Amino acid sequence: MKTVLSGIRPTGNLHLGNYYGAMVNFLKMQEECNSFFFIADLHSLTTHPDPGMLHENVRNILSAYIACGLDPEKATIYVQSDIPEIVQLYLLLNMLAPVGELRKTVSFKDKVRQNPDNVNAGLFTYPVLMAADILAFNADYVPVGKDQEQHLEITRNYAKRFNHRYHVEYFKQPTAYVFGQELVKIPGLDGSGKMGKSEGNAIYLTDDPKTVEKKVKGALTDNGPEGQDTPKPDYIENLFTILKVVSTAEVVAHYENLWNTGETKWYGNLKKQLAEDIIKVTAPIRDRINDIKNNDAYLRKVTKEGAEKARERASKTLREVREIMGFKSF
């Protein structure tokens, strides 16, 4: 069975975009692959998170993962910092990471432009830690977004470089996980691109009904179509995109017909319907998240068992890598 690995930084709650995009496919992965899902709390240190909130953010994301359907009995779910072998492998892989190569990393250059006062070594060697995350489990597949494709290529470079330098065929060449269906891209409510925390246009799975209603009510609209079969502007198409994933086919057809016939003054009803249907989707998930989040015993059990399974695999990798590199016990 192929091994697939995916992580998420604990920087906030999951939103509809996460749920209908990656999460649906993660559920498929846990059924078809030997799956490892982790909370990347070490990666989050590059932005200096509030120490008082770091653990709470880990709790939130972990609870959301499980509430959305990830099953600790089917997949290995763990917190990155609970696996010291990853940090040790990170150190060893740094010896295979030329400074010039790291300096050319697009994400690093972007971060330097955005936050010139926070150019730390952890940020500089971020791709090496990501490589350690992947190679510690010798993963076959890694689902990555566009902004992470270069990091995955760097991971392949380290794997090839290690194999070449030590004359072995130890590390696999991890590839991007290709989902069996096109990823659903949930747009934001502000008429811009995708839904996201940094864009401030997201509906979170933990939002209560009043918050959902307020956000949807404030979504960007206009005066309605200018005539029959008028092309929808992006911000209206965004609303219909969300409608298609949370509402019935009949509801979608009703509002498509209103648009195509040039009817006006129905946006209020559309937003009311959209809010109601989003709440139907998110309410049970929110309840499960809150139940899990408040169950310390259960979260302790999940993370303890996840760490044990992850460390068993990662410690084997680290032991064999050390031996290949010449580290041996007397």
Long-range contacts (C-beta under 8 A, 24 or more apart in sequence): 1-33, 1-34, 2-33, 2-34, 2-140, 2-141, 3-33, 3-34, 3-35, 3-36, 3-137, 3-138, 3-139, 3-140, 3-141, 4-29, 4-33, 4-34, 4-35, 4-36, 4-139, 4-140, 4-141, 4-142, 4-143, 4-177, 5-35, 5-36, 5-37, 5-38, 5-133, 5-134, 5-137, 5-139, 5-141, 5-142, 6-35, 6-36, 6-37, 6-38, 6-142, 6-143, 6-177, 7-37, 7-38, 7-39, 7-40, 7-43, 7-80, 7-133, 8-39, 8-40, 8-61, 8-65, 9-39, 9-40, 9-41, 9-43, 9-44, 10-39, 10-40, 10-41, 10-44, 10-49, 10-54, 10-57, 10-58, 10-60, 10-61, 11-44, 11-47, 11-49, 11-57, 11-197, 12-57, 12-60, 12-197, 12-204, 13-60, 13-61, 13-64, 13-204, 13-205, 13-206, 14-61, 14-64, 14-65, 14-68, 14-204, 14-205, 15-186, 15-195, 15-196, 15-197, 15-202, 15-203, 15-204, 15-205, 16-186, 16-195, 16-202, 16-203, 16-204, 16-205, 16-242, 16-245, 16-278, 16-281, 16-282, 17-185, 17-186, 17-194, 17-195, 17-196, 17-202, 18-205, 19-68, 19-205, 19-281, 19-285, 20-184, 20-186, 20-245, 21-183, 21-184, 21-185, 21-186, 22-143, 22-183, 23-68, 23-69, 24-184, 25-143, 25-179, 25-180, 25-181, 25-183, 26-69, 26-70, 26-143, 27-68, 27-69, 27-70, 28-179, 28-180, 29-75, 29-143, 29-177, 30-70, 30-71, 30-74, 30-75, 31-74, 33-140, 33-141, 35-74, 35-75, 35-76, 36-75, 36-76, 36-78, 36-137, 36-139, 36-310, 36-313, 37-65, 37-70, 37-75, 37-76, 37-77, 37-78, 38-77, 38-78, 38-79, 38-80, 38-83, 38-133, 38-310, 39-65, 39-78, 39-79, 39-80, 40-80, 40-133, 41-79, 41-80, 41-81, 42-80, 42-81, 42-86, 42-87, 42-129, 43-80, 43-126, 43-129, 43-130, 45-122, 46-111, 46-118, 46-120, 46-122, 46-123, 46-126, 47-118, 48-118, 59-293, 59-299, 60-206, 60-289, 60-293, 62-299, 62-302, 62-303, 63-289, 63-290, 63-292, 63-293, 63-299, 64-205, 64-206, 64-285, 64-289, 66-288, 66-292, 66-302, 67-205, 67-285, 67-288, 67-289, 67-291, 67-292, 68-205, 68-285, 72-302, 72-305, 72-306, 76-306, 76-309, 76-310, 76-313, 77-302, 77-303, 77-306, 78-303, 78-306, 78-307, 78-309, 78-310, 79-303, 79-306, 79-307, 80-133, 82-303, 82-306, 82-307, 82-310, 82-311, 83-136, 83-307, 83-310, 83-311, 83-314, 85-136, 85-311, 85-314, 85-315, 85-317, 85-318, 86-129, 86-132, 86-133, 86-136, 86-314, 87-132, 88-318, 89-132, 89-135, 89-136, 89-314, 89-317, 89-318, 89-321, 90-125, 90-128, 90-129, 90-132, 92-321, 92-322, 92-325, 93-128, 93-131, 93-132, 93-135, 93-158, 93-162, 94-125, 94-128, 96-158, 96-161, 96-162, 96-165, 97-125, 97-127, 97-128, 97-158, 101-154, 101-157, 102-127, 102-128, 105-150, 105-151, 105-154, 106-147, 106-150, 107-147, 107-148, 107-150, 107-151, 126-151, 127-151, 127-154, 127-155, 128-158, 130-154, 130-155, 131-155, 131-158, 131-159, 134-174, 135-159, 135-171, 135-174, 135-317, 136-313, 136-314, 136-317, 136-318, 137-310, 137-313, 137-314, 137-317, 138-171, 138-172, 138-317, 139-172, 139-174, 140-172, 140-174, 140-175, 141-174, 141-175, 141-176, 141-177, 142-174, 142-175, 142-176, 142-177, 143-176, 143-177, 143-179, 144-176, 144-177, 149-176, 152-176, 162-321, 166-324, 166-325, 168-324, 170-320, 170-321, 170-324, 184-245, 185-241, 186-241, 186-242, 186-245, 187-237, 187-238, 187-241, 187-242, 188-238, 189-215, 189-216, 189-218, 189-219, 189-220, 189-238, 189-239, 190-219, 190-220, 190-235, 191-220, 191-233, 191-234, 191-235, 191-238, 203-278, 203-282, 205-282, 205-285, 205-286, 205-289, 206-286, 206-289, 206-290, 207-282, 207-286, 208-286, 209-275, 209-279, 209-283, 212-275, 212-278, 212-279, 212-282, 213-275, 213-279, 216-271, 216-274, 216-275, 216-278, 217-271, 217-275, 219-271, 221-267, 221-271, 223-264, 224-263, 224-264, 224-265, 224-266, 224-267, 225-259, 225-260, 225-262, 225-263, 225-264, 226-262, 227-262, 228-260, 228-261, 228-262, 229-260, 229-262, 230-259, 230-262, 232-259, 239-270, 239-271, 239-274, 242-274, 242-278, 243-270, 243-273, 243-274, 243-277, 246-274, 246-277, 246-278, 246-280, 246-281, 247-273, 247-274, 247-277, 251-277
